[in-house]
């Protein structure tokens, strides 16, 4: 009994793709149309017989168990369709007319909200333009009183066959019917409103509930609110992408908020209480005596709402001590007297040793990261 694996030049454990590639290569070299030598023709018959056995899982299994691979299968070139698949990639998938009704596509729109709405949530009515079912024909694409009829060209199959010649003889191929576009039916009287598509474009308003805690890039899925499919098919989904606009003075960092508070020099030195505006309204912040620029005052629970949990992040108030740039003569005299009282007769700077809590160290750590 011939060794089919050796004939094709593949290992016994070769995959179906490897067997197919080996057969293609040899067949192109040894086909009678390419090489009429009688010895080569005999060789071509051998590789064709080997491929017929090894390309069929049942025949191959029988052959691997010691059979000839043809028993019970009719012999000869009963597997010619498999050989054609090696060249033209046939898959054995069921064919037929494709349905006119198809699933609609998803749609995406972007909605801008402010930081307050992002923190506490909001319900918005948004206008969208998508494909909807045609009211006139109800989605079937036909004028009133008419209906689709079977295609005269393909007889309802949705495809037509064509015979062509190749180096291995006549080959029959199938392609979608050009008359019915593969549907198997034609619409003799298309709906004037939708031109037979079963859908039209229309503007509509949709109520969207935006949850608290969203941020830019978050998407809300609205099932069945996207594009209606051709032929009145089911609609896809609508995705609402959130864009949170920048705030005038609040900066978001995840669930926390940050703002800068300008404090007069005297207020920072003596201590004071100042009012700041937050998303929850006005609150009072205590600035302790001796507060320096760059210090931060945390305010618990005044940040952003955490998505799906309802808890809140924190607000961080960054202090900026304002040093006057212009002084009157009287103000200058008072500051000089103050300096003398503190023993600062020579006004000059002092190099301070860095510590982990210093502003310089924080900047250094930020650049290092």
ABEGO torsion letter per residue (X at the ends): XBBAAAAAGBBAABBAAAAAAAAAAAAAAABAAABABAAAAAAAAAAAAAAAAAABAAAAAAAAAGBAGABGAGEEAAAAAAAAAAAAGBAGBBBEBBBABBBBBBBBBBBBBBAAAAAAEBBBBBBBBBBBBBAAAGGAGBBBGBBBBBBAAAGGAGBBBBBBBBAAEBBBBBBBBAAAGGAGBBBABBBAAAGGAGBBBBBBBBBBBBBBGBBBGBBBBBBGABBBBBGGBBBBBBBBBBBBBBBAABBBBEABBBBBBBBBAAAAAAEBBBBBBBAAEBBBBBBBBGBBBGBBBBBBGABBBBBGAGBBBBBBBBBBBBBBABBBAAAAAAAAAAAAAAGBABBBBBBBBBBAABAAAAAAAAAAX
